[in-house]
Amino acid sequence: MSKQEILSWTSIGFSFSVVFFYVLFVFGWPDFLPDYSDHFTKIFFNVFWIAMAVELIIGLTESKNRPNKDERDDKIEAYGHKYAYSFLMVAIVFMLAQIFLSRIFGHEGSQYVLFGQPNMIFHALFLILFTSSIIKRGTMLYHYRKSF
Amino acid sequence: MEEGSIHNQIRKLRFMHGEMTQQELADKVGVTRQTINAIEAAKYSPSLELAFKIAHAFDKPLEEVFTYEI
């Protein structure tokens, strides 16, 4: 496994952890599910710190004589950027359309409750940002595993 | 247009050159070992520059290292 692939794994783990903690903090654990919040919190807490530790170790053990990234890594990263950017654009256009429709339907429609309020827009944009990162790293890992 | 495939003799040439390892070849041409592995397995097509560097590492012309078949 190359260093770039390891960094992709840690980055995707880090992004998943951040999304989980953010959603748990903002929305709380769903009532219709059994309460496994403590269990998942421990798991994602460990994932978060393991990801940080691995990235630190890789950063400290960077070799000056060997390349950390070559043309194949750049090509795979370009694929990741492509799909992440596509998702980001679709998601942002969707949010803009929702905000626009919320204004039209006024304060009475369910659309306003979901995306009309500024704090919900903030939450949605925050999650879109990290989902975009997950998509980028996921695409990269797919190509690394496929031995691209 | 028919699609072709690129084949290479890198593995054979490595063993002919004092059993050169993938890492040694990677260090010579400035890429990672995983890239050399992917090229040998024909799962990644190198850039023209990299192909020339690999051929130069074996002191062979490009056509003896890489072949293109339709």
Backbone of each chain as ProteinMPNN parsed JSONL, in Angstrom:
{"seq_chain_A": "MSKQEILSWTSIGFSFSVVFFYVLFVFGWPDFLPDYSDHFTKIFFNVFWIAMAVELIIGLTESKNRPNKDERDDKIEAYGHKYAYSFLMVAIVFMLAQIFLSRIFGHEGSQYVLFGQPNMIFHALFLILFTSSIIKRGTMLYHYRKSF", "coords_chain_A": {"N_chain_A": [[0.859, -1.19, 0.0], [0.645, 2.134, -0.917], [1.955, 5.307, 0.281], [0.236, 7.39, -0.304], [-2.175, 6.036, -0.634], [-2.588, 5.095, 1.948], [-2.859, 7.546, 3.236], [-5.237, 8.342, 2.055], [-7.029, 6.511, 3.158], [-6.872, 7.261, 5.891], [-7.79, 9.861, 5.714], [-10.428, 9.53, 4.797], [-11.485, 8.147, 6.934], [-11.196, 10.066, 8.933], [-12.911, 12.081, 7.93], [-15.392, 10.744, 7.974], [-15.622, 10.402, 10.746], [-15.795, 13.068, 11.645], [-18.187, 13.859, 10.407], [-19.988, 12.092, 11.646], [-19.78, 12.836, 14.406], [-20.577, 15.49, 14.228], [-23.214, 15.328, 13.244], [-24.351, 13.884, 15.323], [-24.014, 15.662, 17.425], [-25.487, 17.888, 16.606], [-28.05, 16.975, 15.763], [-28.636, 14.845, 17.408], [-29.159, 11.455, 18.68], [-31.193, 9.257, 16.733], [-34.578, 8.664, 17.676], [-35.957, 6.404, 16.896], [-34.15, 4.395, 16.648], [-32.255, 1.818, 18.348], [-30.384, 2.73, 21.272], [-27.313, 3.147, 20.52], [-25.42, 5.045, 20.701], [-23.251, 5.62, 22.434], [-21.565, 3.474, 21.944], [-20.962, 3.766, 19.168], [-19.819, 6.265, 19.309], [-17.441, 5.78, 20.709], [-16.161, 4.152, 18.828], [-15.851, 5.862, 16.565], [-14.374, 7.856, 17.758], [-11.966, 6.557, 18.287], [-11.273, 5.962, 15.624], [-10.852, 8.539, 14.65], [-8.607, 9.458, 16.188], [-6.689, 7.51, 15.541], [-6.465, 7.966, 12.808], [-5.357, 10.552, 12.851], [-2.929, 10.004, 14.141], [-1.669, 8.224, 12.362], [-1.377, 9.852, 10.09], [0.352, 11.726, 11.135], [2.608, 10.185, 11.656], [3.256, 9.364, 9.076], [3.842, 11.814, 7.976], [6.119, 12.485, 9.405], [7.865, 10.518, 8.643], [8.519, 10.978, 6.057], [10.295, 10.466, 3.129], [13.211, 11.901, 1.812], [14.53, 11.105, -0.392], [12.946, 9.442, -1.907], [10.044, 9.607, -3.979], [6.997, 10.91, -2.685], [4.704, 11.09, -4.0], [3.591, 10.299, -7.204], [3.176, 10.26, -10.836], [1.061, 8.501, -11.226], [-0.325, 8.637, -8.82], [-1.122, 11.29, -8.992], [-2.857, 11.134, -11.157], [-4.87, 9.446, -10.19], [-5.76, 11.012, -8.076], [-6.807, 13.097, -9.541], [-9.07, 11.894, -10.664], [-10.519, 11.564, -8.304], [-10.919, 14.249, -7.537], [-12.522, 15.06, -9.663], [-15.015, 13.673, -9.373], [-15.735, 14.472, -6.81], [-15.958, 17.23, -7.122], [-18.057, 17.335, -8.952], [-20.159, 16.313, -7.403], [-20.195, 18.303, -5.428], [-20.982, 20.574, -6.868], [-23.543, 19.827, -7.789], [-24.844, 19.493, -5.338], [-24.673, 22.077, -4.204], [-26.096, 23.601, -6.059], [-28.551, 22.384, -5.711], [-29.078, 23.148, -3.055], [-29.258, 25.916, -3.394], [-31.514, 26.033, -5.006], [-33.386, 25.018, -3.21], [-33.377, 26.999, -1.212], [-34.347, 29.118, -2.683], [-36.905, 28.141, -3.393], [-37.969, 27.913, -0.875], [-38.28, 30.56, -0.168], [-40.295, 31.256, -1.915], [-42.45, 29.592, -1.188], [-42.856, 30.49, 1.293], [-43.186, 30.798, 4.889], [-44.697, 28.695, 5.593], [-44.538, 26.262, 4.299], [-43.223, 22.869, 4.317], [-40.737, 22.774, 3.258], [-39.447, 25.086, 4.016], [-38.98, 24.663, 6.701], [-37.064, 22.721, 6.525], [-34.911, 23.655, 4.818], [-35.025, 26.377, 4.81], [-34.294, 27.847, 6.973], [-31.559, 29.677, 8.299], [-29.688, 28.324, 9.985], [-30.089, 25.651, 9.363], [-29.297, 25.647, 6.724], [-26.61, 26.172, 7.067], [-25.826, 23.8, 8.422], [-26.359, 21.913, 6.424], [-24.609, 22.74, 4.363], [-22.146, 22.385, 5.638], [-22.147, 19.603, 5.985], [-22.257, 18.834, 3.327], [-19.767, 19.658, 2.45], [-17.958, 17.923, 3.819], [-18.933, 15.495, 2.913], [-18.289, 15.674, 0.267], [-15.519, 15.49, 0.471], [-15.343, 12.871, 1.387], [-16.313, 11.515, -0.83], [-14.326, 12.122, -2.681], [-12.04, 10.858, -1.561], [-13.005, 8.269, -1.393], [-13.339, 7.612, -4.091], [-10.698, 7.703, -4.908], [-9.629, 5.598, -3.385], [-10.995, 3.462, -4.479], [-9.859, 3.351, -7.029], [-7.193, 2.871, -6.36], [-7.39, 0.338, -5.183], [-8.286, -1.044, -7.302], [-6.055, -1.295, -8.579], [-5.179, 0.712, -10.371]], "CA_chain_A": [[0.0, 0.0, 0.0], [1.492, 3.316, -1.009], [1.683, 6.327, 1.307], [-0.954, 8.142, -0.72], [-3.356, 5.224, -0.355], [-2.766, 5.128, 3.406], [-3.402, 8.877, 3.561], [-6.636, 8.349, 1.621], [-7.789, 5.781, 4.183], [-6.967, 8.071, 7.113], [-8.611, 11.036, 5.424], [-11.833, 9.141, 4.732], [-11.857, 7.835, 8.308], [-11.306, 11.355, 9.622], [-14.123, 12.762, 7.451], [-16.546, 10.019, 8.52], [-15.704, 10.708, 12.179], [-16.27, 14.441, 11.8], [-19.61, 13.877, 10.031], [-20.746, 11.393, 12.69], [-19.832, 13.653, 15.623], [-21.344, 16.708, 13.946], [-24.641, 14.971, 13.173], [-24.772, 13.493, 16.679], [-24.042, 16.871, 18.263], [-26.53, 18.83, 16.157], [-29.383, 16.376, 15.665], [-28.857, 13.838, 18.432], [-29.379, 10.085, 18.215], [-32.609, 9.094, 16.358], [-35.377, 7.958, 18.68], [-36.489, 5.129, 16.412], [-33.081, 3.391, 16.664], [-31.749, 1.496, 19.698], [-29.36, 3.71, 21.642], [-25.932, 2.685, 20.434], [-24.625, 6.252, 20.495], [-21.974, 5.511, 23.155], [-20.764, 2.48, 21.228], [-20.462, 4.368, 17.93], [-18.956, 7.389, 19.68], [-16.109, 5.213, 21.008], [-15.558, 3.673, 17.576], [-15.421, 6.986, 15.741], [-13.328, 8.554, 18.507], [-10.736, 5.803, 18.002], [-10.945, 6.168, 14.201], [-10.352, 9.912, 14.539], [-7.248, 9.583, 16.725], [-5.817, 6.646, 14.748], [-6.215, 8.679, 11.546], [-4.43, 11.651, 13.145], [-1.618, 9.425, 14.468], [-1.075, 7.677, 11.142], [-0.965, 10.978, 9.241], [1.527, 12.34, 11.772], [3.74, 9.277, 11.449], [3.628, 9.439, 7.663], [4.467, 13.121, 7.767], [7.448, 12.498, 10.014], [8.746, 9.546, 7.989], [8.627, 11.276, 4.63], [11.649, 10.275, 2.643], [13.639, 12.97, 0.897], [15.094, 10.508, -1.595], [11.912, 8.774, -2.692], [8.866, 10.462, -4.166], [5.801, 10.542, -1.924], [3.581, 11.145, -4.92], [4.086, 10.303, -8.584], [2.161, 10.576, -11.85], [-0.114, 7.642, -11.027], [-1.056, 9.234, -7.694], [-1.753, 12.511, -9.495], [-3.967, 10.749, -12.034], [-5.945, 8.932, -9.325], [-6.299, 12.161, -7.351], [-7.62, 13.856, -10.494], [-10.374, 11.219, -10.704], [-11.203, 11.9, -7.054], [-11.337, 15.658, -7.64], [-13.586, 15.17, -10.672], [-16.306, 13.243, -8.831], [-16.055, 15.316, -5.65], [-16.392, 18.529, -7.642], [-19.39, 17.142, -9.545], [-21.107, 16.228, -6.295], [-20.257, 19.617, -4.776], [-21.766, 21.488, -7.714], [-24.946, 19.398, -7.757], [-25.359, 19.752, -3.993], [-24.811, 23.522, -4.0], [-27.224, 24.044, -6.902], [-29.739, 21.88, -5.022], [-29.302, 24.027, -1.892], [-29.715, 27.228, -3.893], [-32.901, 25.853, -5.445], [-34.212, 24.853, -2.011], [-33.503, 28.319, -0.569], [-35.223, 29.902, -3.563], [-38.268, 27.624, -3.251], [-38.419, 28.25, 0.484], [-38.717, 31.956, -0.193], [-41.552, 31.323, -2.671], [-43.522, 28.95, -0.425], [-43.069, 31.228, 2.531], [-42.823, 30.149, 6.142], [-45.667, 27.672, 5.957], [-44.222, 24.984, 3.673], [-42.245, 22.032, 5.022], [-39.431, 23.083, 2.66], [-38.806, 26.151, 4.799], [-38.5, 24.061, 7.941], [-35.865, 21.945, 6.25], [-33.782, 24.388, 4.24], [-35.241, 27.819, 4.763], [-33.681, 28.505, 8.12], [-30.101, 29.831, 8.097], [-28.871, 27.321, 10.679], [-30.181, 24.4, 8.607], [-28.469, 25.836, 5.537], [-25.23, 26.003, 7.529], [-25.594, 22.364, 8.663], [-26.346, 21.219, 5.128], [-23.371, 23.074, 3.644], [-21.04, 21.734, 6.357], [-22.173, 18.163, 5.66], [-21.921, 18.707, 1.898], [-18.307, 19.815, 2.351], [-17.284, 16.698, 4.237], [-19.356, 14.411, 2.022], [-17.477, 15.844, -0.933], [-14.205, 14.936, 0.803], [-15.496, 11.414, 1.45], [-16.444, 11.038, -2.216], [-13.004, 12.217, -3.324], [-11.158, 9.807, -1.037], [-13.585, 6.988, -1.774], [-13.0, 7.379, -5.501], [-9.257, 7.401, -4.971], [-9.403, 4.26, -2.842], [-11.515, 2.512, -5.465], [-8.861, 3.21, -8.097], [-6.0, 2.237, -5.792], [-7.697, -1.082, -4.969], [-8.452, -1.656, -8.621], [-4.689, -1.259, -9.121], [-5.203, 1.6, -11.532]], "C_chain_A": [[0.892, 1.236, 0.0], [1.088, 4.326, 0.074], [0.419, 7.1, 0.969], [-2.228, 7.354, -0.453], [-3.639, 5.207, 1.142], [-3.361, 6.467, 3.827], [-4.867, 8.996, 3.149], [-7.519, 7.633, 2.637], [-7.967, 6.637, 5.444], [-7.868, 9.278, 6.892], [-10.092, 10.685, 5.396], [-12.344, 8.78, 6.126], [-12.083, 9.106, 9.105], [-12.603, 12.06, 9.228], [-15.379, 12.092, 7.992], [-16.729, 10.348, 10.002], [-16.287, 12.096, 12.402], [-17.752, 14.523, 11.491], [-20.449, 13.226, 11.127], [-20.901, 12.277, 13.926], [-20.68, 14.909, 15.407], [-22.84, 16.409, 13.954], [-25.165, 14.606, 14.562], [-24.933, 14.719, 17.569], [-25.223, 17.765, 17.905], [-27.926, 18.216, 16.243], [-29.681, 15.345, 16.745], [-29.092, 12.467, 17.825], [-30.857, 9.906, 17.868], [-33.373, 8.255, 17.374], [-35.806, 6.576, 18.22], [-35.422, 4.036, 16.358], [-32.706, 3.05, 18.106], [-30.545, 2.391, 20.016], [-27.958, 3.086, 21.665], [-24.979, 3.861, 20.3], [-23.266, 6.169, 21.202], [-21.018, 4.582, 22.427], [-20.135, 3.084, 19.986], [-19.54, 5.544, 18.225], [-17.547, 6.885, 19.97], [-15.398, 4.793, 19.727], [-15.016, 4.843, 16.773], [-14.364, 7.832, 16.436], [-11.984, 7.889, 18.231], [-10.298, 6.005, 16.549], [-10.299, 7.536, 14.015], [-8.899, 9.997, 14.99], [-6.251, 8.685, 15.993], [-5.465, 7.34, 13.437], [-5.195, 9.8, 11.76], [-3.022, 11.109, 13.381], [-0.923, 8.919, 13.21], [-0.583, 8.806, 10.236], [0.265, 11.663, 9.809], [2.766, 11.497, 11.517], [4.215, 9.344, 10.002], [4.318, 10.757, 7.368], [5.89, 13.159, 8.285], [8.418, 11.56, 9.291], [8.849, 9.79, 6.492], [10.076, 11.195, 4.183], [12.001, 11.38, 1.661], [14.123, 12.382, -0.42], [14.035, 9.865, -2.487], [10.707, 9.678, -2.82], [7.698, 9.975, -3.316], [4.584, 10.454, -2.83], [4.148, 11.152, -6.329], [2.924, 10.506, -9.547], [0.902, 9.732, -11.672], [-0.969, 8.181, -9.885], [-1.786, 10.498, -8.145], [-2.972, 12.182, -10.348], [-5.162, 10.253, -11.211], [-6.593, 10.073, -8.552], [-7.188, 12.999, -8.269], [-9.011, 13.231, -10.638], [-11.195, 11.572, -9.459], [-11.749, 13.309, -7.082], [-12.548, 15.806, -8.55], [-14.94, 14.82, -10.064], [-16.715, 14.084, -7.625], [-16.585, 16.672, -6.104], [-17.795, 18.433, -8.229], [-20.446, 17.08, -8.452], [-21.299, 17.593, -5.644], [-21.14, 20.578, -5.559], [-23.245, 21.134, -7.674], [-25.567, 19.751, -6.405], [-25.594, 21.245, -3.759], [-25.969, 24.077, -4.829], [-28.546, 23.602, -6.263], [-30.091, 22.777, -3.835], [-29.827, 25.38, -2.335], [-31.174, 27.151, -4.33], [-33.828, 25.732, -4.248], [-34.432, 26.197, -1.319], [-34.479, 29.178, -1.362], [-36.678, 29.462, -3.402], [-38.828, 27.939, -1.866], [-38.941, 29.679, 0.542], [-40.084, 32.074, -0.869], [-42.69, 30.764, -1.838], [-43.778, 29.638, 0.905], [-42.747, 30.375, 3.742], [-43.739, 28.979, 6.497], [-45.314, 26.298, 5.379], [-43.192, 24.199, 4.491], [-40.83, 22.28, 4.491], [-38.699, 24.127, 3.505], [-38.229, 25.592, 6.087], [-37.178, 23.37, 7.7], [-34.702, 22.826, 5.811], [-33.966, 25.898, 4.231], [-34.521, 28.547, 5.874], [-32.166, 28.553, 7.943], [-29.272, 28.753, 8.792], [-28.927, 25.975, 9.97], [-29.334, 24.48, 7.339], [-27.005, 25.629, 5.903], [-24.909, 24.524, 7.735], [-25.466, 21.61, 7.355], [-25.037, 21.483, 4.38], [-22.158, 22.424, 4.301], [-20.965, 20.257, 5.985], [-21.835, 17.926, 4.2], [-20.405, 18.768, 1.706], [-17.59, 18.513, 2.693], [-17.706, 15.501, 3.404], [-18.559, 14.466, 0.726], [-16.078, 15.259, -0.717], [-14.248, 13.408, 0.831], [-15.582, 10.831, 0.039], [-15.091, 11.056, -2.926], [-12.117, 11.054, -2.886], [-11.682, 8.421, -1.388], [-13.261, 6.626, -3.213], [-11.529, 7.0, -5.644], [-8.986, 5.986, -4.478], [-9.9, 3.182, -3.799], [-10.463, 2.264, -6.547], [-7.564, 2.584, -7.589], [-6.215, 0.733, -5.649], [-7.841, -1.824, -6.293], [-7.09, -1.765, -9.305], [-4.648, -0.493, -10.407], [-3.782, 1.983, -11.963]], "O_chain_A": [[1.792, 1.358, 0.831], [0.03, 4.211, 0.693], [-0.373, 7.426, 1.853], [-3.25, 7.933, -0.086], [-4.793, 5.294, 1.559], [-4.257, 6.52, 4.671], [-5.648, 9.673, 3.817], [-8.621, 8.088, 2.941], [-9.065, 6.729, 5.994], [-8.622, 9.669, 7.783], [-10.922, 11.44, 5.904], [-13.492, 9.067, 6.465], [-13.048, 9.21, 9.862], [-13.315, 12.577, 10.088], [-16.317, 12.766, 8.418], [-17.853, 10.551, 10.462], [-17.165, 12.281, 13.245], [-18.504, 15.174, 12.216], [-21.501, 13.748, 11.496], [-22.007, 12.452, 14.436], [-21.411, 15.334, 16.302], [-23.629, 17.122, 14.573], [-26.28, 14.973, 14.93], [-25.869, 14.805, 18.365], [-25.878, 18.328, 18.782], [-28.865, 18.846, 16.73], [-30.841, 15.004, 16.976], [-29.209, 12.328, 16.607], [-31.711, 10.357, 18.631], [-32.862, 7.25, 17.87], [-35.999, 5.676, 19.038], [-35.733, 2.883, 16.059], [-32.824, 3.896, 18.991], [-29.785, 2.759, 19.12], [-27.496, 2.575, 22.686], [-23.85, 3.696, 19.837], [-22.25, 6.59, 20.65], [-19.825, 4.86, 22.306], [-18.933, 2.946, 19.76], [-18.59, 5.794, 17.483], [-16.568, 7.488, 19.53], [-14.204, 5.036, 19.554], [-13.861, 4.828, 16.347], [-13.542, 8.461, 15.77], [-10.988, 8.565, 17.974], [-9.115, 6.195, 16.269], [-9.307, 7.665, 13.298], [-8.053, 10.536, 14.277], [-5.088, 9.058, 15.838], [-4.314, 7.312, 13.003], [-4.283, 9.98, 10.953], [-2.042, 11.67, 12.891], [0.269, 9.157, 13.014], [0.51, 8.721, 9.677], [1.124, 12.127, 9.06], [3.835, 12.02, 11.203], [5.415, 9.377, 9.732], [5.274, 10.804, 6.594], [6.764, 13.785, 7.685], [9.631, 11.768, 9.316], [9.229, 8.891, 5.741], [10.965, 11.788, 4.793], [11.204, 11.747, 0.797], [14.131, 13.064, -1.445], [14.224, 9.761, -3.699], [10.378, 10.426, -1.899], [7.44, 8.774, -3.235], [3.574, 9.838, -2.489], [5.07, 11.91, -6.629], [1.824, 10.877, -9.136], [-0.203, 10.203, -11.942], [-2.196, 8.181, -9.972], [-2.92, 10.751, -7.738], [-3.994, 12.864, -10.273], [-6.311, 10.592, -11.496], [-7.812, 10.11, -8.387], [-8.199, 13.548, -7.83], [-10.01, 13.945, -10.724], [-12.394, 11.841, -9.541], [-12.895, 13.549, -6.702], [-13.473, 16.565, -8.263], [-15.903, 15.571, -10.214], [-17.896, 14.376, -7.438], [-17.545, 17.195, -5.537], [-18.622, 19.324, -8.035], [-21.497, 17.712, -8.556], [-22.424, 17.994, -5.345], [-21.947, 21.306, -4.981], [-24.099, 22.01, -7.543], [-26.69, 20.252, -6.345], [-26.608, 21.628, -3.177], [-26.73, 24.921, -4.356], [-29.529, 24.343, -6.272], [-31.254, 23.125, -3.633], [-30.741, 25.929, -1.718], [-31.966, 28.057, -4.072], [-34.931, 26.278, -4.259], [-35.545, 26.501, -0.89], [-35.323, 29.872, -0.795], [-37.576, 30.296, -3.287], [-40.022, 28.2, -1.714], [-39.927, 29.964, 1.222], [-40.922, 32.877, -0.462], [-43.766, 31.359, -1.768], [-44.793, 29.397, 1.559], [-42.099, 29.336, 3.618], [-43.592, 28.352, 7.546], [-45.746, 25.278, 5.915], [-42.404, 24.77, 5.245], [-39.847, 22.029, 5.188], [-37.483, 24.056, 3.684], [-37.144, 25.982, 6.519], [-36.278, 23.412, 8.539], [-33.615, 22.742, 6.383], [-33.128, 26.618, 3.688], [-34.176, 29.721, 5.739], [-31.56, 27.583, 7.49], [-28.259, 28.312, 8.25], [-27.945, 25.233, 9.965], [-28.725, 23.49, 6.931], [-26.25, 25.0, 5.163], [-23.868, 24.04, 7.292], [-24.579, 20.772, 7.191], [-24.432, 20.562, 3.832], [-21.248, 21.964, 3.612], [-19.892, 19.722, 5.708], [-21.197, 16.928, 3.864], [-19.838, 18.026, 0.904], [-16.722, 18.057, 1.948], [-16.914, 14.579, 3.208], [-18.2, 13.433, 0.16], [-15.522, 14.615, -1.607], [-13.327, 12.737, 0.366], [-14.997, 9.786, -0.248], [-14.752, 10.136, -3.671], [-11.524, 10.359, -3.712], [-10.903, 7.504, -1.649], [-12.947, 5.476, -3.518], [-11.172, 6.097, -6.401], [-8.203, 5.256, -5.085], [-9.294, 2.117, -3.914], [-10.208, 1.124, -6.933], [-6.908, 1.843, -8.321], [-5.322, -0.056, -5.959], [-7.572, -3.02, -6.406], [-6.973, -2.249, -10.431], [-4.145, -0.98, -11.42], [-3.609, 2.728, -12.927]]}, "seq_chain_B": "MEEGSIHNQIRKLRFMHGEMTQQELADKVGVTRQTINAIEAAKYSPSLELAFKIAHAFDKPLEEVFTYEI", "coords_chain_B": {"N_chain_B": [[-12.492, 3.491, -33.853], [-10.16, 0.911, -33.243], [-9.499, -0.501, -30.057], [-6.384, -0.717, -28.441], [-3.811, -2.556, -26.663], [-1.25, -2.186, -24.215], [1.754, -3.828, -23.791], [4.487, -5.037, -21.767], [7.982, -5.64, -21.068], [9.104, -5.445, -18.627], [9.373, -6.854, -16.192], [10.839, -9.089, -16.955], [13.155, -7.87, -17.926], [14.094, -6.696, -15.616], [14.925, -8.884, -14.106], [16.917, -9.755, -15.737], [18.765, -7.796, -15.412], [20.58, -8.108, -13.166], [18.795, -9.076, -11.289], [17.117, -6.958, -10.493], [15.184, -5.168, -8.165], [11.703, -4.161, -7.807], [11.558, -1.85, -6.323], [14.116, -0.794, -6.612], [14.147, -0.189, -9.337], [12.097, 1.657, -9.333], [13.222, 3.703, -7.795], [15.225, 4.486, -9.521], [13.851, 5.605, -11.689], [12.24, 7.442, -10.522], [9.663, 7.088, -9.4], [6.975, 5.577, -7.444], [7.135, 2.329, -5.837], [4.763, 0.963, -6.089], [3.691, 1.997, -8.419], [5.413, 0.993, -10.377], [4.802, -1.693, -10.056], [2.129, -1.683, -10.87], [2.447, -0.952, -13.548], [3.91, -3.121, -14.557], [2.019, -5.107, -14.29], [0.371, -4.385, -16.241], [-1.716, -2.705, -15.624], [-1.617, -0.067, -15.477], [-0.892, 2.589, -17.623], [2.105, 4.07, -18.397], [3.257, 7.501, -18.57], [4.658, 9.126, -21.478], [7.136, 10.175, -20.944], [7.888, 8.814, -18.61], [7.933, 6.215, -19.6], [10.078, 6.379, -21.363], [12.108, 6.873, -19.52], [12.132, 4.48, -18.097], [12.906, 2.705, -20.106], [15.421, 3.76, -20.592], [16.636, 3.183, -18.184], [17.096, 0.49, -18.43], [18.757, 0.515, -20.496], [17.786, 0.15, -23.086], [16.061, 0.362, -26.261], [12.872, 2.044, -26.624], [10.936, 0.46, -27.896], [11.651, -2.109, -27.33], [11.016, -2.465, -24.777], [8.368, -1.711, -24.349], [5.357, -2.703, -25.958], [2.812, -2.279, -28.404], [-0.317, -3.486, -29.05], [-2.988, -4.152, -31.232]], "CA_chain_B": [[-11.066, 3.105, -33.778], [-9.999, -0.26, -32.389], [-8.704, -0.234, -28.856], [-5.238, -1.613, -28.311], [-3.298, -2.75, -25.305], [0.2, -2.019, -24.103], [2.437, -4.87, -23.029], [5.866, -4.65, -21.466], [8.935, -6.682, -20.684], [9.825, -4.868, -17.484], [9.725, -7.892, -15.21], [11.917, -9.914, -17.536], [14.352, -7.034, -17.988], [14.583, -6.503, -14.229], [15.666, -10.083, -13.703], [18.125, -9.843, -16.571], [19.693, -6.77, -14.947], [21.032, -8.403, -11.812], [17.62, -9.275, -10.428], [16.728, -5.655, -9.954], [13.863, -5.186, -7.516], [10.781, -3.107, -8.248], [11.921, -0.628, -5.598], [15.332, -0.249, -7.231], [13.751, 0.423, -10.606], [11.296, 2.835, -8.989], [14.16, 4.75, -7.349], [15.972, 4.948, -10.706], [13.026, 6.406, -12.597], [11.584, 8.516, -9.771], [8.252, 6.841, -9.072], [6.825, 4.666, -6.306], [7.19, 0.903, -6.173], [3.412, 0.549, -6.476], [3.494, 2.375, -9.822], [6.137, 0.0, -11.18], [4.004, -2.911, -9.964], [0.932, -1.505, -11.703], [2.877, -0.952, -14.955], [4.271, -4.511, -14.911], [0.782, -5.887, -14.379], [-0.401, -3.782, -17.345], [-2.915, -2.064, -15.088], [-1.427, 1.373, -15.598], [-0.04, 2.958, -18.758], [2.931, 5.209, -17.99], [3.38, 8.621, -19.505], [5.743, 8.941, -22.443], [8.393, 10.498, -20.255], [8.211, 7.703, -17.707], [8.263, 5.059, -20.445], [11.455, 6.59, -21.835], [13.005, 6.73, -18.355], [12.242, 3.042, -17.799], [13.724, 2.119, -21.167], [16.794, 4.24, -20.37], [17.169, 2.468, -17.011], [17.537, -0.825, -18.901], [19.619, 0.767, -21.661], [17.134, -0.489, -24.232], [15.116, 1.271, -26.936], [11.507, 1.984, -26.088], [10.156, -0.617, -28.514], [12.007, -3.404, -26.739], [10.451, -2.524, -23.421], [6.903, -1.611, -24.452], [4.775, -3.014, -27.269], [1.403, -1.901, -28.515], [-1.019, -4.429, -29.926], [-4.418, -3.848, -31.454]], "C_chain_B": [[-10.927, 1.928, -32.807], [-9.13, 0.093, -31.19], [-7.571, -1.229, -28.748], [-4.843, -1.776, -26.866], [-1.773, -2.665, -25.332], [0.755, -3.158, -23.251], [3.866, -4.439, -22.771], [6.682, -5.838, -20.993], [9.691, -6.28, -19.422], [10.276, -5.937, -16.499], [10.912, -8.727, -15.688], [13.229, -9.133, -17.55], [14.928, -6.789, -16.601], [15.416, -7.695, -13.806], [16.939, -10.249, -14.52], [19.183, -8.841, -16.119], [20.03, -6.97, -13.478], [19.907, -8.529, -10.818], [17.247, -7.985, -9.693], [15.339, -5.755, -9.327], [12.999, -4.056, -8.081], [11.155, -1.775, -7.588], [13.153, 0.028, -6.215], [14.995, 0.442, -8.547], [12.969, 1.707, -10.335], [12.199, 3.997, -8.572], [14.916, 5.334, -8.55], [15.153, 5.898, -11.563], [12.191, 7.462, -11.866], [10.093, 8.341, -9.538], [8.194, 5.911, -7.864], [6.86, 3.217, -6.779], [5.825, 0.414, -6.678], [3.122, 0.893, -7.942], [4.197, 1.387, -10.74], [5.353, -1.309, -11.203], [2.78, -2.837, -10.878], [1.291, -1.525, -13.191], [3.19, -2.378, -15.409], [3.034, -5.36, -15.117], [-0.125, -5.366, -15.484], [-1.717, -3.186, -16.855], [-2.79, -0.545, -15.115], [-0.5, 1.637, -16.772], [0.781, 4.176, -18.378], [2.879, 6.327, -19.016], [4.575, 8.344, -20.415], [7.101, 9.161, -21.779], [8.828, 9.342, -19.365], [8.606, 6.465, -18.496], [9.708, 5.172, -20.953], [12.461, 6.413, -20.694], [13.22, 5.269, -18.029], [13.125, 2.369, -18.838], [15.193, 2.501, -20.984], [17.441, 3.51, -19.198], [17.693, 1.087, -17.402], [18.482, -0.709, -20.1], [19.087, 0.052, -22.906], [16.287, 0.561, -24.961], [13.698, 1.03, -26.442], [10.739, 0.775, -26.61], [10.482, -1.993, -27.941], [11.424, -3.552, -25.336], [8.918, -2.55, -23.476], [6.459, -1.962, -25.873], [3.293, -2.677, -27.228], [0.737, -2.838, -29.512], [-2.487, -4.068, -30.028], [-5.205, -5.155, -31.506]], "O_chain_B": [[-11.487, 1.936, -31.711], [-8.175, 0.863, -31.284], [-7.761, -2.43, -28.938], [-5.459, -1.209, -25.964], [-1.115, -3.014, -26.312], [0.286, -3.413, -22.141], [4.398, -3.578, -23.471], [6.158, -6.874, -20.584], [10.809, -6.743, -19.192], [11.415, -5.928, -16.032], [11.842, -9.022, -14.938], [14.286, -9.674, -17.224], [16.145, -6.687, -16.448], [16.486, -7.539, -13.216], [17.921, -10.819, -14.044], [20.367, -9.015, -16.408], [19.786, -6.091, -12.651], [20.036, -8.144, -9.657], [17.091, -7.944, -8.473], [14.432, -6.358, -9.901], [13.489, -3.135, -8.733], [11.079, -0.716, -8.211], [13.225, 1.251, -6.327], [15.499, 1.528, -8.835], [13.153, 2.715, -11.017], [11.96, 5.141, -8.956], [15.208, 6.529, -8.586], [15.678, 6.874, -12.099], [11.518, 8.276, -12.499], [9.345, 9.317, -9.484], [9.225, 5.507, -7.327], [6.645, 2.921, -7.954], [5.743, -0.43, -7.57], [2.395, 0.169, -8.622], [3.644, 0.985, -11.764], [5.251, -1.959, -12.244], [2.443, -3.8, -11.566], [0.532, -2.051, -14.005], [2.793, -2.795, -16.497], [2.992, -6.219, -15.998], [-1.25, -5.838, -15.649], [-2.709, -3.166, -17.584], [-3.744, 0.171, -14.811], [0.545, 1.0, -16.909], [0.212, 5.222, -18.064], [2.507, 6.122, -20.172], [5.386, 7.455, -20.158], [8.066, 8.436, -22.022], [9.993, 8.944, -19.369], [9.52, 5.742, -18.098], [10.454, 4.193, -20.97], [13.543, 5.862, -20.895], [14.336, 4.851, -17.721], [13.989, 1.56, -18.499], [16.091, 1.685, -21.192], [18.644, 3.247, -19.21], [18.624, 0.573, -16.78], [18.943, -1.713, -20.643], [19.838, -0.561, -23.665], [15.846, 1.536, -24.352], [13.371, -0.035, -25.917], [9.986, 0.141, -25.871], [9.687, -2.927, -28.053], [11.358, -4.655, -24.793], [8.266, -3.302, -22.752], [7.093, -1.573, -26.854], [2.626, -2.772, -26.198], [1.168, -2.966, -30.658], [-3.135, -3.725, -29.039], [-6.423, -5.135, -31.684]]}, "name": "protein", "num_of_chains": 2, "seq": "MSKQEILSWTSIGFSFSVVFFYVLFVFGWPDFLPDYSDHFTKIFFNVFWIAMAVELIIGLTESKNRPNKDERDDKIEAYGHKYAYSFLMVAIVFMLAQIFLSRIFGHEGSQYVLFGQPNMIFHALFLILFTSSIIKRGTMLYHYRKSFMEEGSIHNQIRKLRFMHGEMTQQELADKVGVTRQTINAIEAAKYSPSLELAFKIAHAFDKPLEEVFTYEI"}
